[in-house]
Amino acid sequence: MSALSDARIARLAHLILDGVRAANLADFPNHAAALREIKKTLTDYVNRDSSLDEIVRQKIGSLSRPVPPGSREWEILYRKYREEEVKKHKERS
């Protein structure tokens, strides 16, 4: 996943906050604080996702034989290693 710009994160934060309010799922007394928290959460998610992607690509690249990016085998290994890394991350949290 490519990193999102600050402008895109801000736009997503506004869309999320507006959607939650429109659906009457929550009422936020401090609109600015709610936006900051949503932006922080989105940024943390994107950063974690980018880190996981890098780790998984390094694992595939370190295999004893090359696996061509985009091949079926590469895609399968990517999913497998990513699931393993997500589990590790959850266990540490």
N, C-alpha and C positions, 0 to 999 in steps of 0.2 A: 504494500500500500504506500502510495506516495504521501509525503507530508502535506498537510493542509496549511494554507496561508492563514495569517491572523485574521484577515478579512473574511475568509470562508468560515473559520471557526466562529467568528462573531456573528455571521449571518445564520449559521446553524443554531447557535445559542438563542438568537432572537426567535427563530422558527420554533424551536422546542418550547421556549417560554410561552410564546403566543399560543401554541397548540395545547399546552397544558391548561392555560387559562381559558381558552375557548371551549375546551371539553369539561370545564369545571372540575378538574382533577385536583387542583390545589389553588390556594390564594396566597400570594407572596406579598407581605407587607413592605418589603424592601426590594423593589424591582432591580435596582443596580446590584445589590448583593446576590440576588438569584442569578442574574446574568453572569457575574464574576464566577460563581460556583459552577455553573454549566460550562463556561469557557474553560475553567481549570480541569474539569472532568474530561471534556473532549480532548484537550491538549495532552493530558496524562494518558488517555487511551491511545491517541495517535503515536505518542512517543513509545509507549510499551509495544504497540503493534510493530513499529519500525524496528525496535530492538529485537523482537522475536523473529522478524523476517531476516534480519542480518545473521542471527545465530543459526537459523535453519539453513540459510544459503551457505554459510561456512561449513556446517556439518556435511552437506551434500558435496561441497567442493573438496572436502578432506577425505572422501572415500578413496580406496585403493585404485579404483578404476574410474575413469571419467564418465559422468552421466550427462548427456547433452541437455542443456536447459530447454524446456518446452516439450521434451519427450514425455511419453506416457509414464515411463519409469520415474522421471524427475518429478512429475506432478504427484505421483503416488508417494514418493519419498518425502516431498515437501509437506504434504498433508499429515503423514505419519509423524515426522519430526516436529511439526508445528503443534500437533496435539500433545506430544510428549512435553514440549517446552511450556505449553499453557498449563498442563497439570503440575509441572514443577513450580511454576510461578504461583499458582493457587495454593500449593502446599506451603510455600514460604510466606504467603500473606496472612 
